[in-house]
Amino acid sequence: MIVYNQPEIEKEAIQKIIDYTDEPYFLHIYRNRKGFINTAKIWNFFVESSTCKYVLIMDSDAFVSEKGWLSKLVGILEENKNIGIVVSVSGSDSNVTTFQRINQSSRLPYEVLGHLSGYFFLFKREVFNDYRFDDEFNFFGQDSDSCERILEDKKYKVYCHPGM
């Protein structure tokens, strides 16, 4: 999680992770320094240094809202070897692009065939090895770029779980 000096929002997001997460996990928080805004470089650094099988990247305003959320997302990745990334609509208070709310009424996972917002996504570590974030993007677009490269190669699928 990258935090940007919004302590009340960040505190709430972190508390919800603590309250609603049942899987063992490591939580890394990066306080973005004034003037350093290259999100792709920060994400790449943390993913490269991770030894976990799955990595979740989330913004500090992405609030998890359901007990067992992480187990459900990991379950989607484990059920199908062709799924490389699972994104989520993570709570009604978070900022999210419209497409990720389209099928929210079904609350069932569905395949994403285009752009995604990287405010909250879980991926297999092996996916990162092939599709690391392009650090030529400073602040926006690195998530969409990686997703589009994954979808073009058709090696992995991207899913959204709107019920989180």
N, C-alpha and C positions, 0 to 999 in steps of 0.2 A: 504494500500500500504506500502510495506517495501522498504525503500530507503537505498542505500549502498554507499553513498558518491560519487555519479555521478551527481552533481548538474545540469548540462546542460540537460541531459536526463530526470531527474526527473522533472525539471521545465517544459519541453515540455509536458511530460505526464500529469502533473497536469493541465496545461493550456488547453490541449485538453479536459480533463474532464469538466472543467469549460465552455468551448466554446460549447461543443456538447451535454451536458446533459440537458434534459428537465424535468425529474422527480425530485421531491424533494429527496435529498440525504444527507447523512452524509459522509464526507471524513475523514478517520483516516489515519494518516501517522506515521509510526514507523521508527525512525532512528536506524538502527541496530548498536549496539555498537561493537567496536573492540573486537573480541574474543567470542561474543555471536552470534552463527549462527543457533540455532535450530528454523527453520522456523515453524515447526509444533506447538511448544509451543507458538510462537507469534500469529499464526493464531488462535489457540484455545482460547487464552486470549481475542482477539478482538471479536471473534464470541460469546464467553460466555458472554461478557459484552454488547453485542448488544441487543437492544430491537426491532430491525427491523424484518419484516416478511421475507425479502430477504437479503442476504449478498453476496457481490461481493469481491472476493480476486483477486488482480492483482499485477503483478510485475511492477517495475518502468520503464521498457522498453516496456510495453504494451500500445500502443497508440491507443485510440479510433479515428475513422476516419469518423464518420457519425453522423449527427444530429439525435437525437431520438434513439440512440443505446440502451440506458437503457430501454426505453419503449418497444422496440421490444423484448429484452431479457425477461423482466418481462412478457410480453404478452404470450410468449411461455410457461412459467411456469404456468400462470393463465389459459391458454386454456386447459391444460391437467393435471389433478391431479396426474397422474402417472409419470410425468417428474419432477425429483428432482434437476437436475443440467443442466445448459446450459453453454457451453464453446463457445468461439468465436475466430476466426482469426481476431485479432484486429489491423488492419492496416498493410500495406505492410512493414513498417520499423521494426516491432517487431520481436523478436526471437520466433519461433514456431516450433513444431515438424511437420514432413512431413504429418502424417495422417490427421492433421487438415486442410491441404490445398488440400487434394485429391478431394473433391467435391466442391471446391470453385467456379468453373465455373458456377454451377447452382445457387449459391447465395441463396439457399433455405435451411432451417434447415433440418438436417438429424440425425438419431439415431447413437450414438457411441456405439460400442459393445466391446470395449477393452480399452487399455491404453489412458489416457488423460494427457495433460500437464496443470498443475495448474497455469500457468502464468496469466490466465484470466478466471475466472469462477464465475458464479452467481448460488446460490443455495437457496432453501427454508430453512429457519431456522430450521424447524422440521427435515430436513434431517440430519443436524449437530447433533441434539439431539441423533440420532441413530448411526451416523457414524463419530464421532469426529476424528480428525487427530491423528494418533499414534505418540506421541512425542518421541518414541524410534528412529524415523528417525531424523537425525540432520539437513540435508539441502536438500536432494533430495529424492523423492520416496513417501512422505506422501500423495501427491495428487493422484498418481496412486493407492496406497494401499487403500485409501478410496473409490475411484471409483470402484476398483475391488470388494470390499466388497459389495458395493451397487448393482453392476451388478450380483453378485453371489446370493444375496438374492431375486432379481427380484421384490423388492417392488417398486423401482423407475427406471425410464429410464434416460439415459444421452443423451443430444442432443448437436449438434454443429450448430451454426449459422455462416456460413462462409462469410456472406455478411456484416459483421461489419467492 
